[in-house]
Amino acid sequence: MTETKDMLATIYTALLANATIAKLTLAGGSHRISYFESPETADHDNLFVVITPVGPPVPAAVGSDDYLNVQFTFQVNVESISRPARNAVAREIQNEMLALGFSRLAGAQNELDEFMTETNRFVDVRRYRGNTKLYDTNY
């Protein structure tokens, strides 16, 4: 039996391999990149990234009564009290997602670039969608 792959872990690993992202998310000896939501106990004075699946993986192509590849959609939030740091990390994330085969989804419902007065942080939210290579369906 073939081992099931984890796209969240793939994205996480790619982001940490990026020097800019690794440097700007490091605080207190650990990197501030998490899945689904930022932990309640996290120090929110430093930059952090949250990766969230927008839904489960879905079959993208079918042939000979079998799924040929899988489509993923992720939302990536970057929050920081520093707008330049937030912008640098958001740009690097976009580059890493592109390298993984994901494209950015445009449109008001898929993006956010604001200063949140209730948290005193700059927030950048982007959604990305991508398909695995053909016959890469073990997710």
C-alpha positions in Angstrom: 0.0 0.0 0.0 1.3 3.4 -0.9 1.7 6.0 1.8 -0.8 8.9 1.8 0.7 12.3 1.0 0.0 15.5 3.0 -0.2 18.7 0.9 -0.3 20.9 4.1 3.0 19.4 5.2 4.4 19.9 1.6 3.5 23.6 1.7 4.8 24.1 5.3 8.1 22.5 4.3 8.4 24.7 1.2 7.7 27.9 3.2 10.3 27.1 5.9 12.9 26.4 3.2 12.5 30.0 2.0 15.1 32.1 3.9 12.9 35.3 4.1 9.9 33.4 5.4 12.0 31.4 7.9 13.7 34.5 9.2 10.5 36.6 9.6 8.4 33.9 11.2 11.0 32.9 13.7 10.1 34.1 17.3 10.9 32.5 20.6 12.9 29.7 19.0 10.1 28.4 16.8 8.6 29.3 13.5 5.1 30.9 13.6 3.5 29.0 10.7 0.5 27.0 11.6 -2.4 25.0 10.1 -6.1 26.1 10.3 -5.7 28.8 13.0 -3.1 30.6 15.1 -2.9 29.0 18.6 -4.5 31.0 21.3 -1.3 31.0 23.3 0.8 32.4 20.4 2.5 35.7 20.8 0.6 37.9 18.4 3.1 40.7 18.5 5.3 38.9 15.9 4.5 38.0 12.3 2.7 34.7 11.8 1.3 32.7 8.9 -1.8 30.4 8.9 -2.4 27.9 6.2 -6.0 26.7 5.8 -7.6 24.3 3.3 -10.7 25.9 1.8 -12.2 22.4 1.3 -11.1 18.8 0.9 -9.0 17.8 -2.1 -11.2 17.1 -5.1 -10.6 15.0 -8.2 -9.6 17.3 -11.1 -9.5 14.9 -14.0 -11.0 11.5 -14.7 -10.0 8.9 -17.2 -10.6 5.2 -17.7 -12.9 5.2 -14.6 -10.2 6.5 -12.3 -9.1 9.9 -10.9 -6.0 11.2 -12.6 -5.1 14.1 -10.4 -6.3 16.1 -7.4 -7.1 19.8 -7.0 -6.4 21.7 -3.8 -7.5 25.2 -2.6 -5.7 26.8 0.3 -6.1 30.2 2.1 -2.9 31.7 3.5 -3.1 34.5 6.0 -0.1 36.6 6.9 -0.5 38.9 9.9 2.0 41.3 11.4 2.3 44.6 13.2 4.9 45.6 10.5 3.4 46.2 7.0 6.7 45.8 5.2 7.4 42.5 6.9 3.9 41.3 6.1 4.3 42.3 2.5 7.7 40.6 2.1 6.4 37.3 3.5 3.2 37.4 1.4 5.3 38.0 -1.7 7.6 35.1 -0.9 4.7 32.8 -0.1 3.2 33.6 -3.5 6.5 32.6 -5.1 6.7 29.4 -3.2 3.1 28.5 -4.0 3.7 29.1 -7.7 6.8 26.8 -7.5 4.5 24.1 -6.0 2.1 24.6 -9.0 -0.5 26.8 -7.3 -1.9 29.9 -8.8 -3.5 32.8 -6.9 -7.2 33.2 -7.0 -8.2 36.8 -7.7 -11.3 38.6 -6.6 -12.7 40.3 -3.5 -13.9 37.0 -1.9 -10.4 35.5 -2.2 -8.2 38.4 -1.0 -7.8 40.8 1.9 -5.3 43.5 2.4 -6.2 45.5 5.5 -5.2 47.0 8.8 -7.4 45.4 11.5 -8.0 47.9 14.2 -9.3 45.3 16.7 -6.0 43.4 16.6 -3.7 46.3 15.5 -2.2 44.1 12.8 -1.8 44.3 9.1 -3.5 41.3 7.4 -2.9 39.8 4.0 -5.2 37.0 2.9 -4.8 35.1 -0.4 -6.2 32.0 -1.8 -4.4 29.6 -4.0 -5.5 26.7 -6.2 -3.5 24.0 -7.8 -3.6 20.5 -9.3 -1.2 17.7 -8.7 0.6 16.1 -11.6 -1.1 13.4 -13.5 -1.4 10.1 -11.6 -0.4 11.8 -8.4 -3.6 11.1 -6.5 -2.5 9.7 -3.1 -3.8 12.5 -0.9 
